[in-house]
Amino acid sequence: IPVHVFVDETRPRCQGARLTAWELGQSGIPHTVVSDTMGGHLMQHGMVDMVITGADRVTRTGDVANKIGTYMQALAAADNSVPFYVA
């Protein structure tokens, strides 16, 4: 299955731009670092098949907490009928 990962910068510490992009590169997975706000645009133009995000916290009941930008990605995914997963 051909895969290309759009990696959000993940502000304010830029983990996506520094760590995630590096790990993908080390694994030979094609990727592009994009600004945090670009995800919605990519989804709107049909360039995203699914969103996978991590979480800073997961409760016993399955609720998740993450950085503020994740909420906007979740809304954009819902608005564009893109599946949204927390891994």
N, CA, C and O atoms as a CHARMM CRD file, in Angstrom:
* protein
*
  348
    1    1 ILE  N      0.85300  -1.17300   0.00000 PROA 1      0.00000
    2    1 ILE  CA     0.00000   0.00000   0.00000 PROA 1      0.00000
    3    1 ILE  C      0.90500   1.24300   0.00000 PROA 1      0.00000
    4    1 ILE  O      1.71700   1.41900   0.90800 PROA 1      0.00000
    5    2 PRO  N      0.76500   2.08400  -0.99600 PROA 2      0.00000
    6    2 PRO  CA     1.57400   3.30600  -0.98300 PROA 2      0.00000
    7    2 PRO  C      1.11700   4.25800   0.11900 PROA 2      0.00000
    8    2 PRO  O     -0.07300   4.53300   0.26800 PROA 2      0.00000
    9    3 VAL  N      2.07900   4.75200   0.88000 PROA 3      0.00000
   10    3 VAL  CA     1.77800   5.62700   2.00900 PROA 3      0.00000
   11    3 VAL  C      2.61000   6.89900   1.88000 PROA 3      0.00000
   12    3 VAL  O      3.79300   6.85000   1.54200 PROA 3      0.00000
   13    4 HSD  N      1.97800   8.02900   2.15200 PROA 4      0.00000
   14    4 HSD  CA     2.68900   9.29600   2.29700 PROA 4      0.00000
   15    4 HSD  C      2.10100   9.97500   3.52100 PROA 4      0.00000
   16    4 HSD  O      0.88300  10.12500   3.62100 PROA 4      0.00000
   17    5 VAL  N      2.94200  10.38100   4.44200 PROA 5      0.00000
   18    5 VAL  CA     2.49400  10.95400   5.70700 PROA 5      0.00000
   19    5 VAL  C      2.69300  12.46800   5.67700 PROA 5      0.00000
   20    5 VAL  O      3.78300  12.96000   5.38600 PROA 5      0.00000
   21    6 PHE  N      1.61500  13.19900   5.98600 PROA 6      0.00000
   22    6 PHE  CA     1.72200  14.63400   6.21900 PROA 6      0.00000
   23    6 PHE  C      1.92100  14.80400   7.72000 PROA 6      0.00000
   24    6 PHE  O      1.05100  14.43600   8.50900 PROA 6      0.00000
   25    7 VAL  N      3.04500  15.35100   8.11000 PROA 7      0.00000
   26    7 VAL  CA     3.40900  15.49400   9.52000 PROA 7      0.00000
   27    7 VAL  C      3.17400  16.93100   9.95600 PROA 7      0.00000
   28    7 VAL  O      3.79400  17.85100   9.42200 PROA 7      0.00000
   29    8 ASP  N      2.27800  17.13300  10.92900 PROA 8      0.00000
   30    8 ASP  CA     2.08200  18.47100  11.50400 PROA 8      0.00000
   31    8 ASP  C      3.32200  18.86600  12.29400 PROA 8      0.00000
   32    8 ASP  O      3.99700  18.01700  12.87600 PROA 8      0.00000
   33    9 GLU  N      3.61500  20.16800  12.30900 PROA 9      0.00000
   34    9 GLU  CA     4.74100  20.68000  13.09700 PROA 9      0.00000
   35    9 GLU  C      4.62600  20.28300  14.56600 PROA 9      0.00000
   36    9 GLU  O      5.62500  19.96300  15.21000 PROA 9      0.00000
   37   10 THR  N      3.42800  20.30500  15.07800 PROA 10     0.00000
   38   10 THR  CA     3.11200  20.01800  16.48000 PROA 10     0.00000
   39   10 THR  C      3.71000  21.07600  17.39800 PROA 10     0.00000
   40   10 THR  O      4.67300  20.82200  18.12100 PROA 10     0.00000
   41   11 ARG  N      3.12800  22.24500  17.35300 PROA 11     0.00000
   42   11 ARG  CA     3.58200  23.34500  18.20500 PROA 11     0.00000
   43   11 ARG  C      3.12800  23.13200  19.63800 PROA 11     0.00000
   44   11 ARG  O      2.11700  22.45800  19.83400 PROA 11     0.00000
   45   12 PRO  N      3.77900  23.64000  20.62000 PROA 12     0.00000
   46   12 PRO  CA     4.85400  24.61600  20.52700 PROA 12     0.00000
   47   12 PRO  C      6.24600  23.99700  20.47800 PROA 12     0.00000
   48   12 PRO  O      7.21100  24.71900  20.22700 PROA 12     0.00000
   49   13 ARG  N      6.39500  22.70400  20.70500 PROA 13     0.00000
   50   13 ARG  CA     7.73400  22.11000  20.78200 PROA 13     0.00000
   51   13 ARG  C      8.22100  21.49200  19.46500 PROA 13     0.00000
   52   13 ARG  O      9.34900  21.00600  19.38200 PROA 13     0.00000
   53   14 CYS  N      7.37700  21.51400  18.45300 PROA 14     0.00000
   54   14 CYS  CA     7.74300  21.01700  17.11200 PROA 14     0.00000
   55   14 CYS  C      8.16400  19.54500  17.09600 PROA 14     0.00000
   56   14 CYS  O      9.07600  19.17000  16.35900 PROA 14     0.00000
   57   15 GLN  N      7.50000  18.70600  17.91100 PROA 15     0.00000
   58   15 GLN  CA     7.83400  17.28700  17.92400 PROA 15     0.00000
   59   15 GLN  C      7.62100  16.66100  16.55400 PROA 15     0.00000
   60   15 GLN  O      8.40000  15.80500  16.13500 PROA 15     0.00000
   61   16 GLY  N      6.56500  17.08400  15.84700 PROA 16     0.00000
   62   16 GLY  CA     6.30100  16.52500  14.52400 PROA 16     0.00000
   63   16 GLY  C      7.40300  16.85300  13.54900 PROA 16     0.00000
   64   16 GLY  O      7.87900  15.98200  12.82100 PROA 16     0.00000
   65   17 ALA  N      7.81500  18.11900  13.53300 PROA 17     0.00000
   66   17 ALA  CA     8.84600  18.55400  12.60300 PROA 17     0.00000
   67   17 ALA  C     10.20000  17.96600  12.94900 PROA 17     0.00000
   68   17 ALA  O     11.01000  17.71600  12.05600 PROA 17     0.00000
   69   18 ARG  N     10.45800  17.74400  14.21100 PROA 18     0.00000
   70   18 ARG  CA    11.77100  17.23600  14.60300 PROA 18     0.00000
   71   18 ARG  C     11.78100  15.71600  14.77500 PROA 18     0.00000
   72   18 ARG  O     12.55800  15.02400  14.11700 PROA 18     0.00000
   73   19 LEU  N     10.94100  15.20800  15.63600 PROA 19     0.00000
   74   19 LEU  CA    11.01300  13.79100  15.99600 PROA 19     0.00000
   75   19 LEU  C     10.26700  12.88500  15.01900 PROA 19     0.00000
   76   19 LEU  O     10.84900  11.93700  14.49100 PROA 19     0.00000
   77   20 THR  N      8.99500  13.16200  14.77500 PROA 20     0.00000
   78   20 THR  CA     8.19500  12.28600  13.90800 PROA 20     0.00000
   79   20 THR  C      8.76600  12.24000  12.50000 PROA 20     0.00000
   80   20 THR  O      8.87800  11.16300  11.91500 PROA 20     0.00000
   81   21 ALA  N      9.12800  13.39100  11.94800 PROA 21     0.00000
   82   21 ALA  CA     9.69600  13.42500  10.60200 PROA 21     0.00000
   83   21 ALA  C     11.01000  12.65800  10.55500 PROA 21     0.00000
   84   21 ALA  O     11.27300  11.94500   9.58700 PROA 21     0.00000
   85   22 TRP  N     11.82800  12.79000  11.57200 PROA 22     0.00000
   86   22 TRP  CA    13.09300  12.05700  11.62400 PROA 22     0.00000
   87   22 TRP  C     12.84900  10.54700  11.66000 PROA 22     0.00000
   88   22 TRP  O     13.49100   9.79000  10.93100 PROA 22     0.00000
   89   23 GLU  N     11.90700  10.11100  12.52300 PROA 23     0.00000
   90   23 GLU  CA    11.60400   8.68200  12.62900 PROA 23     0.00000
   91   23 GLU  C     11.06700   8.12000  11.31200 PROA 23     0.00000
   92   23 GLU  O     11.43800   7.01900  10.90500 PROA 23     0.00000
   93   24 LEU  N     10.19300   8.88100  10.64700 PROA 24     0.00000
   94   24 LEU  CA     9.67300   8.43000   9.35100 PROA 24     0.00000
   95   24 LEU  C     10.80100   8.32800   8.33000 PROA 24     0.00000
   96   24 LEU  O     10.86200   7.36600   7.56500 PROA 24     0.00000
   97   25 GLY  N     11.69100   9.31400   8.31700 PROA 25     0.00000
   98   25 GLY  CA    12.83000   9.28600   7.40300 PROA 25     0.00000
   99   25 GLY  C     13.73400   8.10000   7.66600 PROA 25     0.00000
  100   25 GLY  O     14.20200   7.45700   6.72600 PROA 25     0.00000
  101   26 GLN  N     13.98600   7.80200   8.92800 PROA 26     0.00000
  102   26 GLN  CA    14.82200   6.65300   9.28600 PROA 26     0.00000
  103   26 GLN  C     14.19500   5.33800   8.84500 PROA 26     0.00000
  104   26 GLN  O     14.89500   4.36200   8.57600 PROA 26     0.00000
  105   27 SER  N     12.86800   5.32300   8.77300 PROA 27     0.00000
  106   27 SER  CA    12.14200   4.11400   8.35500 PROA 27     0.00000
  107   27 SER  C     11.87700   4.08700   6.85300 PROA 27     0.00000
  108   27 SER  O     11.29000   3.13300   6.34100 PROA 27     0.00000
  109   28 GLY  N     12.30500   5.12700   6.15100 PROA 28     0.00000
  110   28 GLY  CA    12.11200   5.17600   4.70200 PROA 28     0.00000
  111   28 GLY  C     10.68200   5.45800   4.27300 PROA 28     0.00000
  112   28 GLY  O     10.29300   5.13000   3.15200 PROA 28     0.00000
  113   29 ILE  N      9.90200   6.05900   5.15300 PROA 29     0.00000
  114   29 ILE  CA     8.49900   6.35600   4.84300 PROA 29     0.00000
  115   29 ILE  C      8.40900   7.77400   4.27900 PROA 29     0.00000
  116   29 ILE  O      8.83800   8.72300   4.93600 PROA 29     0.00000
  117   30 PRO  N      7.85800   7.93300   3.07000 PROA 30     0.00000
  118   30 PRO  CA     7.73500   9.27000   2.48900 PROA 30     0.00000
  119   30 PRO  C      6.85000  10.16800   3.35100 PROA 30     0.00000
  120   30 PRO  O      5.79700   9.74300   3.82600 PROA 30     0.00000
  121   31 HSD  N      7.28400  11.40900   3.54800 PROA 31     0.00000
  122   31 HSD  CA     6.53900  12.32500   4.40400 PROA 31     0.00000
  123   31 HSD  C      6.81400  13.76400   3.99900 PROA 31     0.00000
  124   31 HSD  O      7.80300  14.06900   3.33200 PROA 31     0.00000
  125   32 THR  N      5.91000  14.63600   4.42200 PROA 32     0.00000
  126   32 THR  CA     6.03600  16.07600   4.21300 PROA 32     0.00000
  127   32 THR  C      5.64500  16.77000   5.50900 PROA 32     0.00000
  128   32 THR  O      4.57800  16.49400   6.05700 PROA 32     0.00000
  129   33 VAL  N      6.48100  17.65700   6.00200 PROA 33     0.00000
  130   33 VAL  CA     6.15600  18.43700   7.19200 PROA 33     0.00000
  131   33 VAL  C      5.30500  19.62700   6.75700 PROA 33     0.00000
  132   33 VAL  O      5.67700  20.36600   5.84500 PROA 33     0.00000
  133   34 VAL  N      4.16400  19.80700   7.41300 PROA 34     0.00000
  134   34 VAL  CA     3.25300  20.91100   7.09300 PROA 34     0.00000
  135   34 VAL  C      2.94400  21.69400   8.36200 PROA 34     0.00000
  136   34 VAL  O      3.11900  21.19100   9.47200 PROA 34     0.00000
  137   35 SER  N      2.48600  22.91900   8.19000 PROA 35     0.00000
  138   35 SER  CA     2.08600  23.71700   9.35300 PROA 35     0.00000
  139   35 SER  C      0.84800  23.08700   9.98800 PROA 35     0.00000
  140   35 SER  O      0.08900  22.37600   9.33000 PROA 35     0.00000
  141   36 ASP  N      0.66200  23.35900  11.26100 PROA 36     0.00000
  142   36 ASP  CA    -0.47600  22.78400  11.97900 PROA 36     0.00000
  143   36 ASP  C     -1.81300  23.12100  11.33200 PROA 36     0.00000
  144   36 ASP  O     -2.75100  22.32700  11.40500 PROA 36     0.00000
  145   37 THR  N     -1.91000  24.27300  10.70900 PROA 37     0.00000
  146   37 THR  CA    -3.18000  24.69100  10.12700 PROA 37     0.00000
  147   37 THR  C     -3.41400  24.14500   8.72300 PROA 37     0.00000
  148   37 THR  O     -4.49800  24.33200   8.17000 PROA 37     0.00000
  149   38 MET  N     -2.43800  23.48400   8.14200 PROA 38     0.00000
  150   38 MET  CA    -2.56200  23.00600   6.76700 PROA 38     0.00000
  151   38 MET  C     -3.39900  21.72300   6.65500 PROA 38     0.00000
  152   38 MET  O     -3.90800  21.41300   5.57700 PROA 38     0.00000
  153   39 GLY  N     -3.54400  20.99200   7.73300 PROA 39     0.00000
  154   39 GLY  CA    -4.27600  19.72500   7.69700 PROA 39     0.00000
  155   39 GLY  C     -5.67300  19.85300   7.13800 PROA 39     0.00000
  156   39 GLY  O     -6.08400  19.04800   6.30200 PROA 39     0.00000
  157   40 GLY  N     -6.40700  20.84800   7.58700 PROA 40     0.00000
  158   40 GLY  CA    -7.77600  21.05300   7.10700 PROA 40     0.00000
  159   40 GLY  C     -7.81800  21.31500   5.60900 PROA 40     0.00000
  160   40 GLY  O     -8.70500  20.82000   4.91400 PROA 40     0.00000
  161   41 HSD  N     -6.87600  22.08000   5.12100 PROA 41     0.00000
  162   41 HSD  CA    -6.79700  22.37500   3.68900 PROA 41     0.00000
  163   41 HSD  C     -6.54300  21.08800   2.89600 PROA 41     0.00000
  164   41 HSD  O     -7.18000  20.84800   1.87000 PROA 41     0.00000
  165   42 LEU  N     -5.62000  20.27400   3.37400 PROA 42     0.00000
  166   42 LEU  CA    -5.32000  19.00800   2.69100 PROA 42     0.00000
  167   42 LEU  C     -6.53800  18.09100   2.68700 PROA 42     0.00000
  168   42 LEU  O     -6.81400  17.43200   1.68500 PROA 42     0.00000
  169   43 MET  N     -7.26300  18.04400   3.79500 PROA 43     0.00000
  170   43 MET  CA    -8.47500  17.21800   3.86300 PROA 43     0.00000
  171   43 MET  C     -9.54000  17.74700   2.91900 PROA 43     0.00000
  172   43 MET  O    -10.19800  16.97200   2.22500 PROA 43     0.00000
  173   44 GLN  N     -9.71100  19.04300   2.89100 PROA 44     0.00000
  174   44 GLN  CA   -10.72700  19.67000   2.04700 PROA 44     0.00000
  175   44 GLN  C    -10.49000  19.36500   0.56900 PROA 44     0.00000
  176   44 GLN  O    -11.43800  19.28600  -0.21200 PROA 44     0.00000
  177   45 HSD  N     -9.24200  19.19700   0.19300 PROA 45     0.00000
  178   45 HSD  CA    -8.89600  18.92400  -1.20400 PROA 45     0.00000
  179   45 HSD  C     -8.69800  17.43800  -1.48800 PROA 45     0.00000
  180   45 HSD  O     -8.12800  17.07100  -2.51600 PROA 45     0.00000
  181   46 GLY  N     -9.17100  16.58100  -0.57700 PROA 46     0.00000
  182   46 GLY  CA    -9.15600  15.13900  -0.80000 PROA 46     0.00000
  183   46 GLY  C     -7.78300  14.50300  -0.79200 PROA 46     0.00000
  184   46 GLY  O     -7.59000  13.44500  -1.39100 PROA 46     0.00000
  185   47 MET  N     -6.82400  15.12600  -0.12600 PROA 47     0.00000
  186   47 MET  CA    -5.46000  14.61700  -0.11800 PROA 47     0.00000
  187   47 MET  C     -5.13700  13.76400   1.11000 PROA 47     0.00000
  188   47 MET  O     -4.00900  13.29900   1.27000 PROA 47     0.00000
  189   48 VAL  N     -6.13400  13.56200   1.97700 PROA 48     0.00000
  190   48 VAL  CA    -5.93200  12.80800   3.21400 PROA 48     0.00000
  191   48 VAL  C     -6.96300  11.68700   3.28400 PROA 48     0.00000
  192   48 VAL  O     -8.16300  11.93300   3.16400 PROA 48     0.00000
  193   49 ASP  N     -6.49400  10.45900   3.48000 PROA 49     0.00000
  194   49 ASP  CA    -7.38600   9.30700   3.59200 PROA 49     0.00000
  195   49 ASP  C     -7.80200   9.03000   5.03500 PROA 49     0.00000
  196   49 ASP  O     -8.89500   8.52400   5.29000 PROA 49     0.00000
  197   50 MET  N     -6.91900   9.36600   5.97500 PROA 50     0.00000
  198   50 MET  CA    -7.22400   9.17600   7.39500 PROA 50     0.00000
  199   50 MET  C     -6.28800  10.03700   8.22300 PROA 50     0.00000
  200   50 MET  O     -5.21000  10.42300   7.77000 PROA 50     0.00000
  201   51 VAL  N     -6.71500  10.33200   9.43600 PROA 51     0.00000
  202   51 VAL  CA    -5.88400  11.06200  10.38600 PROA 51     0.00000
  203   51 VAL  C     -5.57400  10.11900  11.53200 PROA 51     0.00000
  204   51 VAL  O     -6.47300   9.49500  12.09400 PROA 51     0.00000
  205   52 ILE  N     -4.28900  10.01700  11.87900 PROA 52     0.00000
  206   52 ILE  CA    -3.86700   9.23600  13.04500 PROA 52     0.00000
  207   52 ILE  C     -3.08700  10.17700  13.94100 PROA 52     0.00000
  208   52 ILE  O     -2.13300  10.81800  13.50100 PROA 52     0.00000
  209   53 THR  N     -3.49300  10.25900  15.19300 PROA 53     0.00000
  210   53 THR  CA    -2.80700  11.14000  16.14100 PROA 53     0.00000
  211   53 THR  C     -2.48200  10.36800  17.40800 PROA 53     0.00000
  212   53 THR  O     -3.07600   9.32800  17.69300 PROA 53     0.00000
  213   54 GLY  N     -1.55300  10.88400  18.14200 PROA 54     0.00000
  214   54 GLY  CA    -1.25700  10.34100  19.46000 PROA 54     0.00000
  215   54 GLY  C     -2.07500  11.08400  20.49700 PROA 54     0.00000
  216   54 GLY  O     -2.92400  11.90700  20.15400 PROA 54     0.00000
  217   55 ALA  N     -1.82500  10.79900  21.74900 PROA 55     0.00000
  218   55 ALA  CA    -2.52100  11.48700  22.83500 PROA 55     0.00000
  219   55 ALA  C     -1.57100  11.68000  23.99800 PROA 55     0.00000
  220   55 ALA  O     -0.73700  10.82100  24.28500 PROA 55     0.00000
  221   56 ASP  N     -1.70500  12.82300  24.66900 PROA 56     0.00000
  222   56 ASP  CA    -0.90300  13.06800  25.86400 PROA 56     0.00000
  223   56 ASP  C     -1.44400  12.25900  27.04000 PROA 56     0.00000
  224   56 ASP  O     -0.68600  11.82000  27.90400 PROA 56     0.00000
  225   57 ARG  N     -2.76100  12.06600  27.06400 PROA 57     0.00000
  226   57 ARG  CA    -3.40900  11.30400  28.14600 PROA 57     0.00000
  227   57 ARG  C     -4.58900  10.52300  27.58200 PROA 57     0.00000
  228   57 ARG  O     -5.27900  10.99200  26.67700 PROA 57     0.00000
  229   58 VAL  N     -4.81500   9.32500  28.12300 PROA 58     0.00000
  230   58 VAL  CA    -6.00100   8.53100  27.80600 PROA 58     0.00000
  231   58 VAL  C     -6.58900   8.07400  29.13100 PROA 58     0.00000
  232   58 VAL  O     -5.89100   7.50300  29.96900 PROA 58     0.00000
  233   59 THR  N     -7.88600   8.33000  29.31200 PROA 59     0.00000
  234   59 THR  CA    -8.52700   7.94600  30.57000 PROA 59     0.00000
  235   59 THR  C     -8.96300   6.48900  30.52500 PROA 59     0.00000
  236   59 THR  O     -8.93900   5.84400  29.47600 PROA 59     0.00000
  237   60 ARG  N     -9.35000   6.00400  31.65400 PROA 60     0.00000
  238   60 ARG  CA    -9.87000   4.64800  31.77700 PROA 60     0.00000
  239   60 ARG  C    -11.07300   4.40100  30.87000 PROA 60     0.00000
  240   60 ARG  O    -11.28600   3.28600  30.39200 PROA 60     0.00000
  241   61 THR  N    -11.85200   5.45000  30.64000 PROA 61     0.00000
  242   61 THR  CA   -13.06600   5.31800  29.83200 PROA 61     0.00000
  243   61 THR  C    -12.81300   5.53700  28.33800 PROA 61     0.00000
  244   61 THR  O    -13.73700   5.45900  27.52800 PROA 61     0.00000
  245   62 GLY  N    -11.54200   5.81500  27.97800 PROA 62     0.00000
  246   62 GLY  CA   -11.21300   5.98700  26.57100 PROA 62     0.00000
  247   62 GLY  C    -11.21300   7.41800  26.08700 PROA 62     0.00000
  248   62 GLY  O    -10.93400   7.66800  24.91400 PROA 62     0.00000
  249   63 ASP  N    -11.52200   8.37600  26.96600 PROA 63     0.00000
  250   63 ASP  CA   -11.42200   9.78700  26.58500 PROA 63     0.00000
  251   63 ASP  C     -9.94800  10.13100  26.41800 PROA 63     0.00000
  252   63 ASP  O     -9.09300   9.60400  27.13000 PROA 63     0.00000
  253   64 VAL  N     -9.66100  11.01600  25.47700 PROA 64     0.00000
  254   64 VAL  CA    -8.27400  11.38400  25.23200 PROA 64     0.00000
  255   64 VAL  C     -8.06600  12.88200  25.39700 PROA 64     0.00000
  256   64 VAL  O     -8.98400  13.67400  25.18100 PROA 64     0.00000
  257   65 ALA  N     -6.86400  13.26000  25.77700 PROA 65     0.00000
  258   65 ALA  CA    -6.47000  14.65800  25.87100 PROA 65     0.00000
  259   65 ALA  C     -5.17000  14.82300  25.09500 PROA 65     0.00000
  260   65 ALA  O     -4.25700  14.00500  25.20400 PROA 65     0.00000
  261   66 ASN  N     -5.10300  15.88100  24.31900 PROA 66     0.00000
  262   66 ASN  CA    -3.90600  16.16100  23.54300 PROA 66     0.00000
  263   66 ASN  C     -3.76900  17.66500  23.39100 PROA 66     0.00000
  264   66 ASN  O     -4.51100  18.42100  24.01900 PROA 66     0.00000
  265   67 LYS  N     -2.85200  18.09800  22.58400 PROA 67     0.00000
  266   67 LYS  CA    -2.63400  19.53400  22.38100 PROA 67     0.00000
  267   67 LYS  C     -3.82800  20.17700  21.68400 PROA 67     0.00000
  268   67 LYS  O     -4.63500  19.48800  21.06200 PROA 67     0.00000
  269   68 ILE  N     -3.93400  21.48000  21.79000 PROA 68     0.00000
  270   68 ILE  CA    -5.08400  22.22000  21.27700 PROA 68     0.00000
  271   68 ILE  C     -5.28700  22.02900  19.77600 PROA 68     0.00000
  272   68 ILE  O     -6.42800  22.01400  19.31400 PROA 68     0.00000
  273   69 GLY  N     -4.22100  21.88500  19.01400 PROA 69     0.00000
  274   69 GLY  CA    -4.33800  21.73000  17.56500 PROA 69     0.00000
  275   69 GLY  C     -5.03500  20.45100  17.14300 PROA 69     0.00000
  276   69 GLY  O     -5.59400  20.37900  16.04900 PROA 69     0.00000
  277   70 THR  N     -5.00700  19.44000  18.00300 PROA 70     0.00000
  278   70 THR  CA    -5.65700  18.17100  17.67500 PROA 70     0.00000
  279   70 THR  C     -7.16500  18.35400  17.52800 PROA 70     0.00000
  280   70 THR  O     -7.79800  17.70300  16.69600 PROA 70     0.00000
  281   71 TYR  N     -7.73000  19.23300  18.32900 PROA 71     0.00000
  282   71 TYR  CA    -9.16700  19.49200  18.24600 PROA 71     0.00000
  283   71 TYR  C     -9.54100  20.02000  16.86200 PROA 71     0.00000
  284   71 TYR  O    -10.53600  19.58900  16.28000 PROA 71     0.00000
  285   72 MET  N     -8.75100  20.94500  16.33900 PROA 72     0.00000
  286   72 MET  CA    -9.03200  21.50200  15.01000 PROA 72     0.00000
  287   72 MET  C     -8.87900  20.44200  13.92300 PROA 72     0.00000
  288   72 MET  O     -9.63100  20.44200  12.94900 PROA 72     0.00000
  289   73 GLN  N     -7.90900  19.53600  14.08400 PROA 73     0.00000
  290   73 GLN  CA    -7.75300  18.45500  13.11500 PROA 73     0.00000
  291   73 GLN  C     -8.96000  17.50200  13.17300 PROA 73     0.00000
  292   73 GLN  O     -9.43800  17.02900  12.14200 PROA 73     0.00000
  293   74 ALA  N     -9.43700  17.23300  14.38200 PROA 74     0.00000
  294   74 ALA  CA   -10.60600  16.37200  14.54200 PROA 74     0.00000
  295   74 ALA  C    -11.83700  16.99700  13.89600 PROA 74     0.00000
  296   74 ALA  O    -12.60800  16.30900  13.22700 PROA 74     0.00000
  297   75 LEU  N    -12.02100  18.30300  14.09500 PROA 75     0.00000
  298   75 LEU  CA   -13.15700  18.98700  13.47500 PROA 75     0.00000
  299   75 LEU  C    -13.04600  18.97600  11.95000 PROA 75     0.00000
  300   75 LEU  O    -14.03100  18.73700  11.25100 PROA 75     0.00000
  301   76 ALA  N    -11.84800  19.23600  11.44300 PROA 76     0.00000
  302   76 ALA  CA   -11.64000  19.22800   9.99200 PROA 76     0.00000
  303   76 ALA  C    -11.89200  17.83500   9.42500 PROA 76     0.00000
  304   76 ALA  O    -12.48900  17.69500   8.35700 PROA 76     0.00000
  305   77 ALA  N    -11.44300  16.81300  10.13000 PROA 77     0.00000
  306   77 ALA  CA   -11.66900  15.44000   9.67100 PROA 77     0.00000
  307   77 ALA  C    -13.16300  15.13600   9.63300 PROA 77     0.00000
  308   77 ALA  O    -13.65900  14.58200   8.65200 PROA 77     0.00000
  309   78 ALA  N    -13.87800  15.49100  10.68800 PROA 78     0.00000
  310   78 ALA  CA   -15.32500  15.25500  10.72300 PROA 78     0.00000
  311   78 ALA  C    -16.03000  16.00800   9.60400 PROA 78     0.00000
  312   78 ALA  O    -16.92100  15.46200   8.95500 PROA 78     0.00000
  313   79 ASP  N    -15.64400  17.24200   9.37700 PROA 79     0.00000
  314   79 ASP  CA   -16.26800  18.08000   8.35400 PROA 79     0.00000
  315   79 ASP  C    -16.02600  17.55100   6.94100 PROA 79     0.00000
  316   79 ASP  O    -16.82800  17.77900   6.03500 PROA 79     0.00000
  317   80 ASN  N    -14.91000  16.84100   6.76800 PROA 80     0.00000
  318   80 ASN  CA   -14.54900  16.33600   5.44500 PROA 80     0.00000
  319   80 ASN  C    -14.69900  14.82000   5.33200 PROA 80     0.00000
  320   80 ASN  O    -14.18500  14.21500   4.39100 PROA 80     0.00000
  321   81 SER  N    -15.39700  14.20700   6.28100 PROA 81     0.00000
  322   81 SER  CA   -15.65300  12.75800   6.28400 PROA 81     0.00000
  323   81 SER  C    -14.37400  11.93900   6.18900 PROA 81     0.00000
  324   81 SER  O    -14.31800  10.93600   5.47700 PROA 81     0.00000
  325   82 VAL  N    -13.34000  12.38000   6.91900 PROA 82     0.00000
  326   82 VAL  CA   -12.05800  11.67400   6.97100 PROA 82     0.00000
  327   82 VAL  C    -12.00600  10.94500   8.29800 PROA 82     0.00000
  328   82 VAL  O    -12.18500  11.57300   9.34200 PROA 82     0.00000
  329   83 PRO  N    -11.76700   9.63500   8.29700 PROA 83     0.00000
  330   83 PRO  CA   -11.66100   8.90100   9.57700 PROA 83     0.00000
  331   83 PRO  C    -10.56200   9.48100  10.47100 PROA 83     0.00000
  332   83 PRO  O     -9.49000   9.84600   9.98900 PROA 83     0.00000
  333   84 PHE  N    -10.83400   9.56100  11.76200 PROA 84     0.00000
  334   84 PHE  CA    -9.90600  10.14000  12.73200 PROA 84     0.00000
  335   84 PHE  C     -9.62700   9.09400  13.81200 PROA 84     0.00000
  336   84 PHE  O    -10.55100   8.61600  14.47000 PROA 84     0.00000
  337   85 TYR  N     -8.36300   8.74100  13.99100 PROA 85     0.00000
  338   85 TYR  CA    -7.97200   7.70000  14.95200 PROA 85     0.00000
  339   85 TYR  C     -6.95900   8.24000  15.94800 PROA 85     0.00000
  340   85 TYR  O     -6.09800   9.04600  15.59700 PROA 85     0.00000
  341   86 VAL  N     -7.06800   7.79000  17.19200 PROA 86     0.00000
  342   86 VAL  CA    -6.06100   8.05700  18.20600 PROA 86     0.00000
  343   86 VAL  C     -5.33200   6.75200  18.46400 PROA 86     0.00000
  344   86 VAL  O     -5.93600   5.75100  18.84900 PROA 86     0.00000
  345   87 ALA  N     -4.02800   6.77800  18.24600 PROA 87     0.00000
  346   87 ALA  CA    -3.23600   5.55000  18.40300 PROA 87     0.00000
  347   87 ALA  C     -2.36200   5.63300  19.63500 PROA 87     0.00000
  348   87 ALA  O     -1.62400   4.69300  19.93300 PROA 87     0.00000
